Amino acid sequence: VEGRLREAEAKLAERAPGIAEALVPATAARDAARDGIHREWLNRYDDLRKKNMGVFGDVRDGVCQGCSVKLVPTELAEHRRGVATHYCKSCGRFLGELL
């Protein structure tokens, strides 16, 4: 087992520089895309990702499918009309598609 582990670590060490080089343009593109997004939304997104949670919660029959909490009807109406971007007050996920 230790021999296989050393083999796997060696293979990973060989690939690491190529992976790091490939990440440079992808990271730059991601950072450029973030520039036009409202800071509050980015903070919420980053917090959800740190918790390894889904970022979007689908809405079915007025209920967030991420946490099963019933959502406020006025926020649902605004979300349907595209007037505002809302998130679930319980789990923090952005409201996704209304099903």
BELFENPE-V796472 format. One record per residue. N is the residue number from 1. RES is the residue in one small letter. NEAR is the number of other ideal C-beta (glycine too) atoms within 8 Angstrom. Layout:
N,RES,NEAR / N,RES,NEAR
This chain:
1,v,4 / 2,e,5 / 3,g,6 / 4,r,7 / 5,l,8 / 6,r,8 / 7,e,8 / 8,a,8 / 9,e,8 / 10,a,8 / 11,k,8 / 12,l,8 / 13,a,7 / 14,e,6 / 15,r,8 / 16,a,8 / 17,p,6 / 18,g,7 / 19,i,8 / 20,a,8 / 21,e,7 / 22,a,8 / 23,l,8 / 24,v,8 / 25,p,7 / 26,a,8 / 27,t,8 / 28,a,8 / 29,a,8 / 30,r,8 / 31,d,8 / 32,a,7 / 33,a,8 / 34,r,8 / 35,d,6 / 36,g,4 / 37,i,8 / 38,h,5 / 39,r,6 / 40,e,6 / 41,w,10 / 42,l,10 / 43,n,8 / 44,r,11 / 45,y,10 / 46,d,8 / 47,d,9 / 48,l,12 / 49,r,9 / 50,k,6 / 51,k,6 / 52,n,4 / 53,m,10 / 54,g,7 / 55,v,8 / 56,f,9 / 57,g,14 / 58,d,11 / 59,v,15 / 60,r,8 / 61,d,4 / 62,g,8 / 63,v,10 / 64,c,15 / 65,q,9 / 66,g,12 / 67,c,9 / 68,s,6 / 69,v,10 / 70,k,4 / 71,l,13 / 72,v,6 / 73,p,7 / 74,t,6 / 75,e,11 / 76,l,14 / 77,a,8 / 78,e,10 / 79,h,14 / 80,r,7 / 81,r,6 / 82,g,4 / 83,v,5 / 84,a,6 / 85,t,7 / 86,h,10 / 87,y,9 / 88,c,14 / 89,k,7 / 90,s,7 / 91,c,10 / 92,g,10 / 93,r,16 / 94,f,12 / 95,l,16 / 96,g,8 / 97,e,5 / 98,l,9 / 99,l,7
